[in-house]
């Protein structure tokens, strides 16, 4: 039985965010011990950009992934949408 809040597009976009984030963090950790590796630096920059692009695309369609990304000034709307790990109604 499929989760009624399941949206393949939403799930795929969130997976892209998570994969790019993971790759950027791993490259960061590698660079901590190999700071002169120019290929690793290029990869880190590429994954950081991929993460930012994926995050922005997700947030534009489904709302903020973190409370700090919520830019509402008149009302704290962060609590109204389902949290990314809850699936949500789409």
Rosetta blueprint (number, residue, H / E / L):
1 X L
2 X L
3 X L
4 X L
5 X L
6 X L
7 X L
8 X H
9 X H
10 X H
11 X H
12 X H
13 X H
14 X H
15 X H
16 X H
17 X H
18 X H
19 X H
20 X H
21 X H
22 X H
23 X H
24 X H
25 X H
26 X H
27 X H
28 X H
29 X H
30 X H
31 X H
32 X H
33 X H
34 X L
35 X L
36 X L
37 X L
38 X H
39 X H
40 X H
41 X H
42 X H
43 X H
44 X H
45 X H
46 X H
47 X H
48 X H
49 X H
50 X H
51 X H
52 X H
53 X H
54 X H
55 X H
56 X H
57 X H
58 X H
59 X H
60 X H
61 X H
62 X H
63 X L
64 X L
65 X L
66 X L
67 X H
68 X H
69 X H
70 X L
71 X L
72 X L
73 X L
74 X L
75 X L
76 X L
77 X H
78 X H
79 X H
80 X L
81 X L
82 X L
83 X L
84 X H
85 X H
86 X H
87 X L
88 X L
89 X L
90 X L
